């Protein structure tokens, strides 16, 4: 993350989980990733270790992440580091007051994470206390998480991540189900955003079409598309009327 801010990119997207002692820490999954992390001594993580059941100190002293090759990102540069906390990231963000900050909240309603209102309180309290000038928004894939932030301040810009991919569930089956529902008019993203009190929607390029984007824009919603890890895809969707493109390779962006 430090290198990303130093590179001067337009925006930074990251995922946050809560520890048992009420700290936010960067992680995509509710548990320590068994493939992308190791124990601090280099040994493999062989069991599901929930972040919500460990303290920040236990996580940072006990694990290194990012130094393991991910087959889906073979060109990524490897850095084995202890998971960064929200407060540590805020220290880094202060170096670039113009960078757009996309805070993706990884709350899960199945009990594997801390409650939604705790996420909102911890994350927003730290952000508000810094009073940073950066443009920002909060995203989540459940209405409960977004409404928890709106309950603290109605002016917090939020974005609904759609479709919802529950941890452990097949991404293909989720995508196909949601594409069917929207294609046949059984579910409109505008309605889902309104139900979630969201100001925008972020969707994967595999299931979004231009008609949906135009309908959402006409309704006053911000639209982001993810994850465009191909130069041709970035060029194509860069011509759509969207507000943001999410990629692991921003140097390819138009």
VOGUFI-962438 format. One line per 5 residues: number of its first residue (from 0); their letters; for each residue x, y, z of N, C-alpha, C. Coordinates in steps of 0.1 Angstrom, whole numbers, m for minus. Layout:
! residues N
NUM) A) X/Y/Z/X/Y/Z/X/Y/Z  ...
//
This chain:
! residues 254
0) XXXXX) 8/m12/0/0/0/0/9/13/0  19/12/8/28/24/8/33/27/m6  37/16/m14/42/18/m27/31/24/m36  19/19/m34/8/24/m43/5/39/m41  6/43/m29/4/58/m26/15/66/m32
5) XXXXX) 27/61/m30/39/68/m35/39/68/m50  33/59/m57/32/59/m72/23/69/m77  15/76/m69/7/87/m74/m5/83/m82  m11/71/m80/m23/67/m87/m35/75/m84  m45/75/m92/m57/83/m90/m65/79/m78
10) XXXXX) m65/66/m76/m73/61/m65/m67/48/m59  m72/44/m47/m68/33/m40/m80/25/m34  m81/13/m38/m92/4/m32/m86/m6/m23  m92/m8/m12/m87/m18/m2/m99/m23/6  m96/m35/12/m107/m42/20/m103/m42/35
15) XXXXX) m113/m40/43/m111/m39/58/m119/m50/65  m113/m56/75/m120/m65/85/m117/m60/99  m125/m64/108/m123/m60/122/m117/m72/131  m107/m68/139/m102/m78/148/m110/m79/161  m107/m89/169/m115/m91/182/m114/m79/191
20) XXXXX) m103/m72/190/m101/m60/200/m104/m47/193  m112/m48/182/m118/m35/177/m109/m27/168  m100/m33/161/m91/m26/151/m95/m31/137  m94/m21/128/m96/m25/114/m83/m29/108  m83/m39/100/m70/m44/94/m73/m48/79
25) XXXXX) m63/m46/70/m65/m49/56/m65/m64/54  m77/m68/48/m78/m82/44/m90/m84/35  m89/m92/25/m100/m95/16/m110/m105/21  m105/m114/29/m113/m125/34/m115/m124/49  m126/m130/55/m128/m130/69/m117/m138/77
30) XXXXX) m109/m145/70/m98/m153/77/m85/m150/71  m74/m155/78/m61/m153/72/m60/m162/60  m56/m156/49/m57/m163/36/m46/m174/36  m51/m187/33/m43/m198/35/m32/m200/23  m35/m193/12/m26/m194/1/m16/m182/0
35) XXXXX) m21/m170/4/m13/m158/2/m6/m153/15  m8/m161/26/m2/m158/39/6/m170/44  15/m167/53/22/m177/60/23/m173/75  26/m182/84/29/m178/98/42/m170/97  45/m163/108/57/m154/108/70/m162/106
40) XXXXX) 70/m175/110/82/m183/109/83/m189/95  73/m186/86/74/m191/72/66/m204/70  61/m209/81/53/m222/79/39/m219/73  33/m228/67/21/m227/60/9/m225/69  m1/m217/65/m14/m216/72/m22/m228/68
45) XXXXX) m26/m237/76/m33/m249/72/m47/m250/78  m52/m240/85/m65/m240/90/m72/m226/89  m85/m226/90/m92/m213/88/m91/m206/101  m84/m194/101/m82/m186/113/m90/m173/111  m101/m171/118/m109/m159/116/m102/m147/122
50) XXXXX) m102/m136/114/m96/m123/119/m104/m118/130  m117/m120/130/m126/m115/141/m123/m122/155  m116/m133/155/m113/m140/167/m99/m137/172  m91/m129/165/m78/m126/169/m76/m111/171  m66/m107/180/m63/m93/182/m54/m88/171
55) XXXXX) m53/m75/170/m44/m69/160/m30/m74/162  m26/m74/175/m12/m78/178/m9/m93/174  m19/m101/176/m17/m115/172/m16/m117/157  m23/m109/150/m23/m110/135/m10/m104/130  m6/m93/135/6/m86/129/19/m93/134
60) XXXXX) 19/m99/146/31/m106/150/31/m120/145  20/m125/141/19/m140/138/19/m143/124  17/m133/114/15/m137/100/22/m127/91  26/m133/79/31/m125/68/23/m128/56  19/m117/49/10/m119/37/16/m112/25
65) XXXXX) 12/m117/13/16/m110/1/29/m115/m5  36/m124/2/49/m129/m3/48/m142/m10  36/m147/m13/33/m160/m19/28/m157/m33  33/m165/m43/28/m163/m57/13/m166/m58  6/m158/m64/m8/m160/m67/m9/m163/m82
70) XXXXX) m14/m175/m85/m15/m179/m100/m23/m169/m108  m33/m163/m101/m41/m153/m109/m35/m140/m111  m23/m138/m105/m16/m125/m107/m1/m128/m108  3/m135/m118/17/m140/m120/27/m128/m121  23/m117/m125/32/m105/m127/33/m97/m115
75) XXXXX) 26/m100/m104/26/m91/m92/40/m92/m85  44/m81/m80/57/m81/m73/53/m85/m58  62/m94/m53/59/m100/m40/65/m93/m29  57/m90/m18/62/m84/m6/56/m92/6  64/m98/14/59/m105/25/59/m95/37
80) XXXXX) 47/m91/41/46/m81/52/35/m86/61  35/m80/73/24/m83/83/12/m74/78  0/m79/80/m12/m72/76/m12/m58/82  m15/m48/73/m15/m34/77/m28/m30/84  m27/m22/94/m39/m18/101/m45/m5/94
85) XXXXX) m57/m2/97/m64/10/91/m57/22/96  m53/23/108/m46/35/113/m32/37/106  m25/26/103/m13/27/96/m15/31/81  m25/26/75/m28/31/62/m32/45/61  m39/50/71/m43/64/72/m30/73/72
90) XXXXX) m20/68/80/m7/75/80/m1/77/66  m3/67/58/3/67/44/m5/76/35  m19/75/37/m28/82/28/m25/98/29  m21/102/41/m19/116/43/m8/122/34  0/113/28/10/118/18/5/122/5
95) XXXXX) m8/118/2/m14/121/m11/m29/126/m9  m31/139/m7/m44/144/m3/m54/144/m15  m49/141/m27/m58/141/m39/m63/127/m43  m57/117/m37/m60/103/m41/m74/99/m36  m82/93/m45/m95/88/m42/m94/76/m33
100) XXXXX) m101/75/m22/m100/64/m13/m113/56/m13  m112/43/m17/m123/34/m18/m122/24/m7  m130/26/3/m130/17/15/m140/6/13  m136/m6/11/m145/m17/9/m146/m25/22  m158/m25/27/m161/m31/40/m164/m46/39
105) XXXXX) m157/m55/44/m159/m69/43/m167/m76/54  m178/m69/57/m187/m74/67/m195/m86/61  m197/m97/69/m205/m108/65/m215/m111/76  m228/m113/72/m239/m114/82/m240/m128/88  m230/m137/84/m231/m151/89/m224/m153/103
110) XXXXX) m219/m142/108/m212/m144/121/m197/m146/121  m191/m146/108/m177/m148/107/m169/m135/109  m177/m124/109/m170/m111/111/m177/m104/123  m172/m92/127/m178/m84/137/m191/m78/131  m200/m73/140/m213/m67/135/m211/m55/126
115) XXXXX) m221/m52/118/m220/m41/108/m218/m28/115  m225/m25/126/m224/m13/133/m210/m11/139  m203/m21/143/m189/m20/148/m180/m16/136  m182/m22/125/m174/m18/113/m175/m3/111  m188/2/110/m190/16/107/m184/25/118
120) XXXXX) m185/21/131/m180/30/141/m165/30/141  m158/19/140/m144/18/140/m138/26/128  m143/22/116/m137/28/104/m140/43/103  m153/47/105/m156/61/104/m150/70/114  m149/65/127/m143/73/137/m129/76/134
125) XXXXX) m121/66/129/m107/69/126/m106/78/114  m114/76/104/m114/85/92/m118/99/95  m129/101/103/m134/114/106/m124/122/115  m117/115/124/m108/121/133/m96/127/125  m92/120/114/m81/125/106/m84/138/98
130) XXXXX) m97/139/94/m102/151/87/m93/153/74  m91/142/67/m83/142/55/m91/148/43  m85/155/34/m92/162/23/m95/152/11  m91/140/12/m92/131/1/m107/128/m2  m111/128/m15/m124/122/m19/m124/108/m15
135) XXXXX) m136/103/m12/m137/89/m7/m151/83/m8  m152/70/m8/m165/64/m6/m164/51/1  m174/46/6/m175/33/13/m183/23/5  m178/11/3/m186/1/m4/m187/m11/5  m198/m19/2/m200/m32/9/m210/m40/0
140) XXXXX) m211/m53/3/m220/m61/m5/m233/m64/2  m235/m58/13/m248/m59/21/m254/m46/24  m267/m45/25/m274/m33/28/m271/m29/43  m270/m40/51/m268/m37/66/m255/m29/68  m244/m32/61/m232/m25/63/m233/m11/58
145) XXXXX) m239/m8/46/m240/5/41/m249/14/50  m260/8/55/m269/15/63/m263/19/77  m254/10/81/m247/13/94/m238/26/92  m232/28/81/m225/41/79/m234/52/77  m245/51/70/m254/62/68/m261/66/81
150) XXXXX) m262/56/91/m267/59/104/m258/69/112  m245/68/109/m236/77/115/m236/91/109  m237/91/96/m237/104/88/m243/101/74  m254/107/72/m261/106/59/m252/110/47  m242/119/50/m234/124/39/m223/115/35
155) XXXXX) m221/104/42/m210/94/38/m214/88/24  m206/90/14/m209/84/1/m207/69/1  m217/61/m3/m216/47/m3/m219/40/m16  m214/29/m18/m216/21/m31/m219/7/m28  m229/1/m34/m233/m13/m32/m225/m22/m42
160) XXXXX) m217/m31/m36/m210/m41/m44/m220/m52/m49  m222/m53/m62/m231/m63/m67/m225/m71/m78  m228/m84/m79/m236/m92/m70/m228/m95/m58  m235/m100/m48/m228/m104/m35/m222/m118/m37  m209/m119/m34/m202/m132/m35/m199/m137/m21
165) XXXXX) m207/m145/m15/m204/m149/m1/m191/m158/m1  m183/m156/9/m171/m164/10/m174/m179/8  m166/m186/0/m167/m200/m1/m177/m204/m12  m186/m195/m17/m196/m199/m27/m190/m197/m41  m194/m205/m50/m189/m204/m64/m192/m191/m70
170) XXXXX) m182/m184/m75/m184/m170/m81/m192/m172/m94  m190/m183/m101/m197/m185/m114/m211/m187/m112  m216/m195/m102/m230/m197/m100/m237/m184/m95  m230/m176/m87/m235/m163/m82/m237/m154/m94  m227/m153/m102/m228/m144/m114/m239/m148/m123
175) XXXXX) m240/m161/m126/m251/m166/m135/m265/m163/m130  m267/m165/m117/m280/m163/m111/m284/m148/m111  m275/m140/m108/m278/m125/m108/m279/m120/m122  m272/m125/m132/m273/m121/m146/m287/m125/m151  m292/m137/m147/m305/m141/m151/m316/m132/m146
180) XXXXX) m315/m129/m133/m325/m120/m127/m326/m106/m133  m314/m101/m136/m314/m87/m142/m318/m88/m157  m314/m98/m164/m317/m99/m178/m332/m100/m180  m339/m107/m172/m353/m109/m174/m362/m99/m165  m355/m89/m161/m363/m78/m154/m368/m81/m140
185) XXXXX) m363/m92/m134/m367/m95/m121/m360/m87/m110  m349/m81/m114/m342/m73/m104/m335/m62/m111  m337/m50/m107/m330/m38/m112/m320/m33/m102  m308/m30/m107/m298/m25/m98/m302/m12/m91  m310/m4/m98/m314/9/m91/m322/6/m79
190) XXXXX) m331/m4/m80/m339/m8/m68/m331/m13/m57  m321/m21/m60/m312/m27/m50/m304/m16/m43  m299/m6/m51/m292/5/m45/m301/13/m36  m313/16/m40/m322/24/m32/m325/17/m19  m327/3/m20/m330/m4/m8/m318/m4/2
195) XXXXX) m306/m3/m3/m294/m2/5/m290/12/9  m298/22/5/m295/36/8/m281/40/2  m277/33/m10/m264/35/m16/m265/47/m26  m254/53/m28/m252/64/m37/m247/59/m51  m243/47/m51/m237/41/m63/m237/26/m63
200) XXXXX) m232/20/m74/m231/6/m75/m218/2/m81  m211/m8/m76/m199/m13/m82/m201/m28/m86  m199/m31/m99/m202/m44/m104/m191/m49/m113  m190/m63/m114/m179/m69/m123/m183/m67/m137  m173/m65/m146/m176/m63/m160/m183/m76/m166
205) XXXXX) m181/m88/m160/m187/m100/m166/m202/m100/m166  m208/m92/m157/m223/m93/m156/m230/m80/m158  m223/m69/m161/m229/m56/m163/m230/m54/m177  m241/m47/m181/m242/m43/m195/m244/m28/m196  m243/m22/m208/m244/m8/m209/m258/m2/m206
210) XXXXX) m268/m10/m209/m281/m6/m206/m283/m3/m191  m278/m13/m183/m279/m11/m168/m271/1/m164  m259/3/m170/m251/15/m166/m259/28/m169  m265/28/m181/m272/41/m184/m284/43/m175  m291/32/m172/m303/33/m163/m298/38/m149
215) XXXXX) m287/33/m144/m282/37/m131/m277/52/m131  m271/56/m142/m266/70/m143/m278/79/m144  m289/75/m151/m301/84/m152/m307/85/m139  m306/75/m130/m311/76/m116/m302/83/m107  m291/88/m112/m282/96/m103/m272/88/m95
220) XXXXX) m270/76/m99/m261/67/m92/m247/68/m98  m237/67/m89/m223/66/m94/m221/51/m98  m213/48/m108/m211/35/m113/m196/32/m114  m191/21/m108/m178/16/m109/m178/2/m115  m168/m2/m123/m167/m15/m128/m154/m22/m124
225) XXXXX) m155/m34/m120/m143/m42/m115/m143/m56/m121  m132/m63/m120/m118/m59/m119/m112/m60/m133  m108/m49/m139/m104/m49/m153/m88/m51/m154  m84/m63/m154/m69/m66/m154/m64/m69/m168  m69/m62/m178/m65/m64/m191/m66/m50/m198
230) XXXXX) m55/m47/m206/m54/m34/m212/m66/m31/m222  m70/m42/m229/m81/m40/m239/m94/m38/m231  m96/m45/m220/m108/m42/m212/m109/m28/m207  m98/m24/m202/m97/m10/m196/m100/0/m207  m95/m2/m219/m98/8/m230/m113/7/m234
235) XXXXX) m118/m5/m234/m132/m6/m238/m142/0/m228  m141/m3/m215/m150/2/m205/m147/16/m202  m135/21/m205/m132/35/m203/m140/44/m212  m146/39/m222/m155/46/m231/m169/46/m226  m172/39/m216/m186/38/m211/m188/50/m201
240) XXXXX) m201/54/m199/m204/65/m190/m203/61/m175  m191/57/m171/m189/52/m157/m181/62/m149  m181/61/m136/m174/70/m127/m160/65/m123  m158/52/m125/m145/46/m121/m143/32/m126  m131/29/m128/m126/15/m133/m117/10/m122
245) XXXXX) m119/m2/m117/m111/m8/m107/m102/m19/m114  m89/m17/m111/m79/m26/m117/m67/m28/m108  m61/m40/m110/m48/m42/m103/m36/m37/m111  m39/m32/m123/m28/m27/m131/m32/m13/m136  m32/m3/m127/m36/11/m131/m27/17/m142
250) XXXX) m15/12/m144/m6/18/m154/m12/15/m168  m21/6/m169/m27/2/m182/m40/11/m185  m44/18/m175/m57/26/m176/m56/37/m187  m66/39/m195/m66/50/m205/m65/63/m199
//
